[in-house]
Amino acid sequence: MAPSKDSTPEQYIAGLPPDRRDVVSAVRAVILEHLPEGYVETINWGMLSYEIPLSRFSATRNKQPLSYLALAANKTGFSLHMMHADSDPQLLDDVKAWHRKEGKRFDMGKGCYRFKRLDDIPLHLIGSVVAATSVDTLITMAKQAWKLE
């Protein structure tokens, strides 16, 4: 699927075919339930994006809000971009262990977690990954990475 031109999360979801809408809606519900306070849900980069508004942290390199997560329906499946999932290696190890236990393929590279069906992902563990990084922690990580402090 091409990147979305929608301007709201509701428009993005409404524009998906029903089977894809169901998967995105289920993952989105887990994200919204576990998303730490201070992140906002928007459409950015053509997908659902969970980010720190520029009004809270504007010292980004690309002058875009600091991204935490993104969720998209793609041509061949779905992607959950967890750019900072490696900030707690144990959580990522738990997700990998779930895949091994369930006999499912773990497909992740550079923070992009790809899956084809809802039962391919451990929603309970995704909720833990989402909840793991507060806005203040992500800002501190960005400042350290960009040598702003």
Secondary structure by P-SEA (a helix, b strand, c coil): ccccccccaaaaaaaccaaaaaaaaaaaaaaaaccccccccccccccbbbbbccccccccccccccccbbbbbcccbbbbbcccccccaaaaaaaaaaaaaacbbbbbcccccccccccccaaaaaaaaaacccaaaaaaaaaaaaccc
